Structure formats: C-alpha cells, structure tokens
Amino acid sequence: MTSSALGRDFRLLWSAAVSSRLGDALRTPALALLAATLTRDPRIIAAVTVVGQLPPLLFGLLGGVYADRWDRRRTMALVDGVRAAVVGVLAVAVALDRAGILVLLVAAFLLAALGTLFDSASFALLPALVPPAALPRANGRLQAGTAVAGGFLGAPAAGVLFAVAPALPFTIDAVTFAVAALLVLALTPTSAPRLATGARRGSVWGEIVEGLRWLRAHRTLWRVTLLAAACNLAISGVLAVLVLYALDVLRVPPSGYGLFAASAILGGVAGALGAGRLAARFGTVPALCAVLAAQTVALTGFALARHPVPGAFALAVFAAGTVVWNSLCASYGQRHVPAGLLGRVGAAQRMVGLLTAPVGAALAGLVAAAYGTVPVAGAAAGTFALVTLAAWWTLRPVPPADAPTSGGTAARPEPHPSR
C-alpha cells in the first residue's frame, strides 16, 4: 500500500506533518546558534533547550484533554496558525536585532506548549482518516517523511541559512507552519470526539484521571507503555554520550560525524517503511517483541564495536527498531482506545515515556564522567536485554479479558495481544 492508497486525507496530513517537521529542523539549531551569538554562558544556552522540553511535562496531559474536547482538525489548524505567528514575530525580532535571550526563551516555551496540543490532536485524528488495518503503515509513512524532512533536509540547511541571514530559518519555519495549517484545514471534516461513556464532561482534572485510569486498566497497552519508558531510559542515555562515544571509542573523525549520525536517520526511514509489513505479517504485539530482541542485538554490537563502520551499522539497525516500535505502539493505541479518549490516553503514554528520558541522560552523564562512555553503552544494552525478556513474558497471549471504559467498568473484550 502506497501513500496514495491511504487516501487523500492521509496525503494532506502527511504533507502537513512533513512541512512542520522541516520548519522545526530549521528552527531548533537556529535557536541554538542565535543564543550562541548573544552569550557564551553555557547555562543560558542550555536554558533555551530546557524551556523547550518543559511544556510536554507540564501541559502534555492538559493537551490530551482538549484534543478530546475540541474538533481535532480545527485544533491542529489553529495551533499551527498561532505557531506561524509566534515564529513570524521571532523572525522580525531577529531581523531587527531585537531578539534577546528572554525573547528566545519565551518563543521556545510557547512553541513547545502549543506542540503538546497539536501532537495529541494529530495522534487522535489519524484513526478517522485511514482504516484500522492501515494504521501501522500510515504511522510508518509519517515517521519516514518527517525523518527525511528533518534529518536530510532541514538540519543540514539550518546552519547555511543562518549564515546567509539569521532571520531566514525562522521566516521559513513560519511559512511551513502556515502551509501546514492550510493543509489540515483541507482535510475532510470529521465528527467531533465523543465521550466513551456518553456522560457529560466533567472537570479538566477529572478527564485527565479518566484517561490515566483507562490506560492503567488496559493490560496490554499499560505494559507496552511501561516497556517503552524503560527503553527510553536506555535510549536517552546513549544519545547523551553518542558524540563522545563516536569520537573517542569508534574513532569517527570529527569531519565524518555528520555522516555517522546520518546512519541513524537512514535506519529510521527503513524501519518506518517496513513497520506496516511487520505488523501485517506477525501481528502488532509479536512484532513489538521481535523488534526489542533485534534492538538488543544491535545495541550489544554497538557497545562492542571499535570501528566507525560496524558502529554505524549497529546504530542504523537500532534506530530502525526504535521507529518500528514507535509506529506499532501508536497504531495499537489508535486501534483499541475509544475515540473519545484517544487524546488523553496518547498524552498519558507520552508523559510516562518522557519521565524516564532526563533520568537516563543524567545517569549517563554521571557514569561517563566517572568511568567513560563504554559502560554507558553496555548498560543500555543490558537494559534492553531485560526489557526484551520482560516483553516476552508479560505480552504473551492471554485469555480475552474485559477492557476498561473511561469509568473503569467493563465495556468490551480486550483484543488478543497478537492482534
């Protein structure tokens, strides 16, 4: 099945996602470069990155609530329209040499906060655009397109555009958001989300708890969420020291680090394009277990490698597995969570995963400072081995059980884990 076979609405959503990702890939390094021109204080430069990471933790669950309350198509278009305006103002401030550190911090925070609502609405909208059986392939296509736009097009161009004119990357980013908003508005209108129980809406906090309770009570989805959080602990640790590991252990020359890092992007694209085939052939949950095993082997090879070529190959395989895992996890949730809860349950899953990422990065930094980067890679491989064993044990086929409703009572049988 090609992107065309997934339908007109999917092509529009895919184009909007790719457009936004291209702009993000231009803006993110440009923000760092702009901050470096204003100050050489590493604490302030790091703060620009940190404020962009806080909103998903602070507002992620809230974004899920409003993604379930509001029309998702219009919400996405409105968010992208506002983001276009924010980046447009930032571009003007940069062009007029009025963009100080405070302006960068506010812009980074606003864009990330708006992104939490957009991500929840986008996740919840996809099942209304493509058939359930096509969700793994659709998610894979989305990840492949955004990986190419961000890794191969946007990131390499950001520095060049910034050198031409510091305001240029931000101007293009504003245009990509505006284009994405128009593409989303062109989607066929869908019915508004419905409450899973048919009850009247309650307080925001009550709806957040409703989504968390549903996720916690759904056996397979909750276990997959915890496994993903454990994986993120290891992945964030590897990413935190990747550049040092590549330069010091694999002996990647500094001039070749970009090519080395591109191997992960290539692997990710390959994994995204193959996610649908794996799900169709083996079933979603069995494929998830197999992917974890493959990632464990790849990460072990990465920890043992001492040359750029095998290291890059192992990294590519590992990245392919990560993208397949993300695609299949998203597809599983989109198929089995009630439409009126998709925004909140998806946001809750992302929140659980995000909580472990800073812990993994911090631990990796401490271990690397004391013992070097090799133990970090070894510990990550060991973590994945334990996660793989846990997945094969906890995601085994089980007798059908009642899945929870938003209120915690039985509503329908939980699907067999092999589906």
N, C-alpha and C positions, 0 to 999 in steps of 0.2 A: 504494500500500500504506500503510495507516494503522498506528499503533502497535498497534491491536487485531489487525490481520492478522499482525503479527510474533509474536504468541503470548503466552500467559500469563506464561511465564518472562521474556520481554523486558519486559513491563509491570512485573513485580516489580523487575527490575534497574533499569529506568528510574526507577521511583519511589524506589528506594534511592539512586540517584545524585543525583536532584533534592533529596531530603531532606538528604543530606550536604552538597551544594553550598549549600543555603540556610543551613545552620548555619555553614559556612565563611565565607560572605559576612557573617554577623553577627559572627563571632568576630574575623576579621582586622582590621577597622577598630576594633573594641572594644579589642583588644590595644594598638593604637597610641594610642588615646585614654586608656587606663588608664596606659600608660607616660608619657604627657604629664602626667598628674596627679601622677606620682611624681617626675619630674625634667624639667628643661628642657634638659638636656645633649643636644644633637643626636646625639652619638656613641653615647650609651646607647640613645636611642630607635631609632636606626638599627640597633643591635645586635640588637634584638628582631626586626627584619625579616631581618637577615642570618642569624641562627641558624636561622630557618625555611627559608632557602634552601640551607643547607649539606647537610642529610641526603640529598637526592636525588643530590648529587655524591659523598657519602661511602658511601652504602649502596644506591644505585639498582641496581647490578649484583647485589649480595647479595640484594636483594628479588626480583630476577628468578629467582635460583637456587631460593629457597624457594617461589616461585609455581609452579615446575615440579616441585618435590618433593612438596608437600603438596596435599591436596584444596582446590581453589580456592574453592569455595563456603564451606566451613567456615573457611578462612583469612580471607576477607573478613568474614564474620560475627564472627569472633574479634577481628580488628583493630578493627572498628567498636565492638565491645563495650568493648575496652580504651580506645579513644579517648573513648567516652562517660564512662568512669570518670575519665580524666585531666581532661577538661573539667569534669566534675561536681565534682571536688576543687578545681579552679581557681575555679569559681563559689562554692563555700563559702568559700574563702580570701578572695575579693573581698568577699563579703557580711560576713565577719567583720573586714574591713580588715587582713588578714594577707598580702596579695599584694604582696610587694616585687618589685624588678626581677629578682632571682635566680629567684623563682618563675615570673615571666613567661618568662624565658629558657629555663628547664627545660621548661616546658609547650610553648612554641613548638617546641623541638627534638624533644621526644618525639612530638608530633603529626605533624610533618613526617617523622620517621623511620618511624613507623608507616604513613604515607601512601605511602611508596615500595613497601612490600609490598602494600598494598591496590591501588595502581594497576597493578602488574604482574599481580596475580591477576585483576583486573577485565578488563584487556586480553586476557588469555589465556582467560578464561571465555566471552566473548561468542560466539566461533565455535561453541561447544557448545550455544548457546541459539537461534540463528537459522540459516536456510540460508545457504550461501556467497553466493548471488546477492543476498541481502538485507542483507549486511554494510554496504555504503555507506549505505543508508537507515537502518539501525539506528544506526550511528555518528553520522549526522546528527541523528537524533532525540535521542540522548543529549546531543549538544552544544547543540542548541536548548533542551532542557529545563533543562540546567544554566545556560545563559546567562540565561534568563528568571529562574530562581530566584535566581541570584547578582546579576545586574545590575539587574533591575527590582524585585525583592522584598527580597532580603537587604541589599544595600549601602545603599539609601536608608533602610531601617528601623533599621540598626545604631546610628546616632547618636541617633535618637529613643529607642530602647530604653535605650541607655546613659545618656541624660539622665534617664529615669524611675528607673532603678536600675542602677548599674554592673554588678551581677552578672547582670542579666536576659539580655543577649545570650549569655553563657556558659551559663546554665541552659538556654536554648532550644537552643543548639548541642549540649549533652549529650543532650537529648531527641531531636534529629534523628539523632544517631549511633545511639542505641538503636533508634529506629524503623527505620533503615537496616539494622541488624544483624538484626532480626526479619524484614524483607522478604527479605533474602538467604537466611536460613535456610529460608524458604518456597519457594525455588527447587527444582525437581526435581533430586534428586541426580544427578550425572554421574560417569562413570568417572574414576578418578584419571589424571593425566597419565602418559604412557608415554615412556620414553627413545626417541629417534629411531632409535638403533642396536640397541636391545634389550639393550645391555650393562649391567653392574652400575654403579651410581652410584659416582663417584669422589669426590675431594676437592671442597670448595666452589670453590677456585681453579680446579681442572681443569674444573668445569662452567661457570664464568664464561668461561674461554678457549674452551670448546666453543661457547658461544653467540656470542661475538665472531668466532670463526673462521667459523661458518656465515654470519653476516651479511656478513663481508668477502668471502666466496667467492660469494655470490649477487649476480650482476652488477647486475640492475635494482634490487633492494632497497638495496644498498650505495650506488648512485649517487643514488637518491632520498634516502637518509639524509644524504649529503653536501650535496645541494642544499638540504635542509631546514635544515641547520646554517648554510649561507651566508645563507639567508633570515632565520634568527633573529638573525644578526649585525646585519642592517639593521633588523629589527623592534624589537629591544631598544634600538637607538639612537634610533629615532623615539619610542618610548614614554618614554625617559628625559627627553626635552625636550618632550614633547607639550604639557604645560600651558603652558610658556613660549611655544612656537610659537603656540598658540591665542590666548593673551592679547596677545602683542606683535606678531605678524605678521598673524594673521587678524582681530585686533581683536574677539575674543569677549569680551563683558563678563563680569566675574567671576561675576555672578549667573546668567549663562547657560551657564557651563562644564559644569554637570551635564547640561544638555540637549544640548550639543555632544558630550560623551562618550557620551551615550545613542545617538547615531547609529551608533557602532561596534557597540553591542550589537544594535541593530535590523539592521544589516548582517550581523552574525554569525548571528543567528537565520534570516534569509532564506537565507544561504548554507548553513546546516545543513539546512534543509528541502529545498533544491534539490540537495544532493550526490548523493543516490541517483539522481535523474533524469539528471544529467550522466553518471554512471558507466554507467548503463544505455544511454544514447544513443550515447556516444562511446567507451566503454571507459575503464578507470581511468587508465592511463598517458597516453593522449592528452588526457584531461580535465585531468590534472595540468599538462601543458604549456600548455594553453589558459588555465588559471587563473593561471599565472605571468605570461603575457602580459597578461591583464586587470589583474593587480595592478600590473604595471609602468606601465601607462597610468594607473591610479588614483593611484599614488604620485607619478607625474610631475605629474598635475593638482593633487595636494595640495601639492607643492613650489612650484607656480606660483601657487596661489590666494592671494588677498589679501583675501578676504571670508569671513565665517563660513559662509554657505550653500553655496557651491561647495566650501569646505574640508570641511564636514561630509559632503557628498555623496560626495566622493572618499574620505574616511575610511571611510564606510559600505561602499562598494564594495570597498575594500582589506580591511576586516575580513571581509566575506563571502567573499572569496577565501581568506583565511587559514583560516577554518573549513572551507571545502570541501577545501582542501589537507590539513588535519589529518584530516578524516574519510576521505578517499580513501587517504591514506598508511596509516592504521590498518587500513582494510579490505584493502588489498593485502597487508600483512604477515599479517593474520589468515587470509587465504585460502591463502597459499603457504608459510608457515613450519610445519614439523611440530608437532603438538600438544604434544609433549614438550619443545619448545624455545621455545614462544611467550613464556613469561615472561622468559627470558633475552634473546632477540633483541629483544623490545619494550623491555626495560630498556636494552639497549645502544643502541638507536636514540634513546631519550630522553636518554641520557647524552651522546651525540655532539652533540645539539642544545643541551643545557644548557651545554656547554663554551664555546660562542660567545656566549651571551647576556651574561654580565658583561663580555666584551671589547667588545661593541658599545655597551653602556651607558657604559663608561668612556671609550671613544673619543669618543662623542657629547658627553659632558660636557666633555672637553678641547677639542674643536672649537668647541662652543657658547661656552665661556668666552673663546676667542681670537677667533672670527670671527662669533659669533651663531648662531642656530638654523637659519637658511635653508640654509647649506651642509650641515647635517646631513640635512635633508630631501632636498636634491639628491643627496647622496652615497648615501642609501638608495635613491633611485630609480635611480641608476646601478648600484648593486649588484644590484638586481632585474633590470635590463636584462641584465647579464652572466649572472646565474643563468638567466634565460629562454633566452638563446642557448645556454648550456651544456646546459640540459634538452632543447631541441630537437635538439641534436647528439648527446648521449650516450644519450638514451632513444628513439632511432629504432628501428624494427623491426629485429631481428637474427635470424639463423638460430637455431633451437632449440639450446640448449646444456644440458649436464648441470648440474643444481643440486647443491650440496654436501650431504652428510649432516653430522651433527654431527662426524664424524671427518675430514671434508674429502674423502671419496670420493664418486663419483657414485652418486646414489640414484634420481633421476627427472629427466625433462627439465624445464628451467626454462621456465615459461609464456611465451608470446609477450607482449612488452610491451604490446600493445594490449588484453590481457585483464585 
